Amino acid sequence: LLEHGQDNGHHVKTENSLIIPPCHIHPSAVVKNSIIGPYVSIAEKCHISNSIVRDSIIDEDAEIENTMLDQSLIGKKALVRGRYRKLNVDDSSAVDFSY
């Protein structure tokens, strides 16, 4: 889908971040100090900071901080923080590798 017209990464406002197409980022998502893409879909109200995310799907209200994700699925309202991982995190979960 991203390769066939669903890419909007070049239209989304970010703060000190690099977007590598194709990506779909919901306009309500907040992306700061991060590298996103290629092949990333970020749903509404997500917060991503100080992270690298590629080839992943991030569901609504998820929070990604200080981490690197590749080939990952992150559920609704999930929290992922710290260290490089490949994850499948269900809705309303928390994963914190920062300790």
PALODREN-537929 format. One record per residue (C-alpha): residue in one letter; x, y, z; chain. Coordinates in steps of 0.1 Angstrom, whole numbers. Layout:
BEGIN
['A' [X Y Z] 'A'] ...
END
This chain:
BEGIN
['L' [0 0 0] 'A'] ['L' [28 24 8] 'A'] ['E' [43 20 -27] 'A'] ['H' [9 26 -43] 'A'] ['G' [-2 60 -31] 'A'] ['Q' [-6 57 7] 'A'] ['D' [28 74 13] 'A'] ['N' [24 108 30] 'A'] ['G' [57 110 49] 'A'] ['H' [69 140 30] 'A'] ['H' [38 160 41] 'A'] ['V' [39 153 78] 'A'] ['K' [54 178 103] 'A'] ['T' [82 164 124] 'A'] ['E' [107 179 148] 'A'] ['N' [144 173 140] 'A'] ['S' [136 140 122] 'A'] ['L' [142 123 89] 'A'] ['I' [114 105 70] 'A'] ['I' [125 79 45] 'A'] ['P' [97 70 21] 'A'] ['P' [75 52 17] 'A'] ['C' [58 59 50] 'A'] ['H' [23 67 62] 'A'] ['I' [22 89 93] 'A'] ['H' [-11 101 107] 'A'] ['P' [-12 139 110] 'A'] ['S' [-19 137 148] 'A'] ['A' [13 116 154] 'A'] ['V' [42 133 171] 'A'] ['V' [77 125 158] 'A'] ['K' [108 141 174] 'A'] ['N' [145 134 170] 'A'] ['S' [139 102 150] 'A'] ['I' [145 84 118] 'A'] ['I' [114 69 103] 'A'] ['G' [113 45 73] 'A'] ['P' [113 31 49] 'A'] ['Y' [81 11 51] 'A'] ['V' [66 24 83] 'A'] ['S' [29 31 91] 'A'] ['I' [22 52 122] 'A'] ['A' [-14 55 134] 'A'] ['E' [-31 85 151] 'A'] ['K' [-19 99 184] 'A'] ['C' [14 80 185] 'A'] ['H' [44 96 201] 'A'] ['I' [79 86 188] 'A'] ['S' [110 102 201] 'A'] ['N' [148 96 199] 'A'] ['S' [142 64 179] 'A'] ['I' [148 47 146] 'A'] ['V' [119 28 132] 'A'] ['R' [118 9 99] 'A'] ['D' [97 -17 82] 'A'] ['S' [71 -16 111] 'A'] ['I' [35 -9 119] 'A'] ['I' [27 13 150] 'A'] ['D' [-9 13 161] 'A'] ['E' [-28 42 176] 'A'] ['D' [-17 58 209] 'A'] ['A' [15 39 210] 'A'] ['E' [46 55 225] 'A'] ['I' [81 46 212] 'A'] ['E' [111 62 230] 'A'] ['N' [149 58 228] 'A'] ['T' [148 26 208] 'A'] ['M' [154 11 173] 'A'] ['L' [127 -11 158] 'A'] ['D' [128 -32 126] 'A'] ['Q' [101 -55 113] 'A'] ['S' [79 -49 143] 'A'] ['L' [42 -47 151] 'A'] ['I' [33 -24 180] 'A'] ['G' [-3 -25 193] 'A'] ['K' [-27 2 206] 'A'] ['K' [-15 22 236] 'A'] ['A' [17 1 238] 'A'] ['L' [49 16 253] 'A'] ['V' [83 5 240] 'A'] ['R' [114 21 254] 'A'] ['G' [151 13 251] 'A'] ['R' [174 -11 232] 'A'] ['Y' [172 -25 197] 'A'] ['R' [146 -52 192] 'A'] ['K' [123 -69 168] 'A'] ['L' [89 -70 186] 'A'] ['N' [52 -80 183] 'A'] ['V' [36 -61 212] 'A'] ['D' [-1 -64 218] 'A'] ['D' [-26 -36 227] 'A'] ['S' [-21 -18 260] 'A'] ['S' [13 -34 267] 'A'] ['A' [45 -19 281] 'A'] ['V' [80 -30 272] 'A'] ['D' [108 -11 289] 'A'] ['F' [144 -21 283] 'A'] ['S' [159 11 298] 'A'] ['Y' [169 -5 331] 'A'] 
END
